[in-house]
C-alpha cells in the first residue's frame, strides 16, 4: 500500500515547478494522496498552469493567508471537496525587500510586520482555521501539519529579518503542537538546506549559501536536487512518523550541526 493512500492533503505555496511545495505535492500524489493546492492573488493563475504538470489535482484554491475572509472561504471549499484533512503543508513565506540583504536596521516595523504575518503567523491562522477538518482525519496516528523552515540557530548573511521569522515559526510550531496534540494533530518543521527555487532568487547574495553549504555538509549538498526534501515531507505526512511532533527535521546534508 502507498504511504499516503486515502490521505487528503492541502499543499499551500505552489507557484512554479521548481518550488519545494510542487515537489512535495508530486511525491504525495505518487504515494496515493488526493491533494488540493492553493495560490495567491495574480499568482493563482500560475498555480493553475503549474498544477497541470501534476496531473490529477483535485482543487486549486485562491488563498491569501493574511485575509481571514479568504481563509474562511478556503475552509468551506476544502470541506465541500474533501470533508476532512489528513495533511496540511505550509510552504508560505514573504518579506518586503527591505527585510532582506540590508541588515537589521533598514526595515521599518511596517515591513517587518508584513513578513511576520505572511511567514509566521499564517501557520497559526491556517492550523486554527482547518483544525476541525484535521480533527476528522482518518489516517493512522491522525493528521500531520508540515511547515517548511530554514535553520534559525545561526545568523546567515543577507537573510536578516526572514531568519527571525523562521525562528518564530519554529517556536510557533512547538506551541501549536502542544495545543493540537490532544486532537491527534502533529506539527513539525522541515528545515531544508538551500535550493535553487524562485523563492531563493529573492534572497540577495543567495550564492553565499550555495558556495559554502556543500563544503560544510558531511553528506554533501546539491542545490539543484530537492528530492530528499520531498521524500522527508512525505514521511512526515504519513503514519510512519505518527509519534513525532514539535520537531525540527533537518534535511540539509548535516550542515546545520557543523562548526
Secondary structure, DSSP 8 states (H G I E B T S, - for coil): --TTTT-EEEE----STTSHHHHHHHHHHHTT-EEEEEE-TTHHHHHHHHHTTTS---EEEE--TT-HHHHHHHHHHHHHHTSS-SEEEE------GGGSSS-SSSS-HHHHHHHHIIIIIHHHHHHHHHHHHHHT--STT-EEEEEEE---SS--TTTHHHHHHHHHHHHHHHHHHHHHGGGTEEEEEEEE----SHHHHTSTTTHHHHHHHHHH-TT---TT--HHHHHHHHHHHSGGGTT--S-EEEESTTGGG--
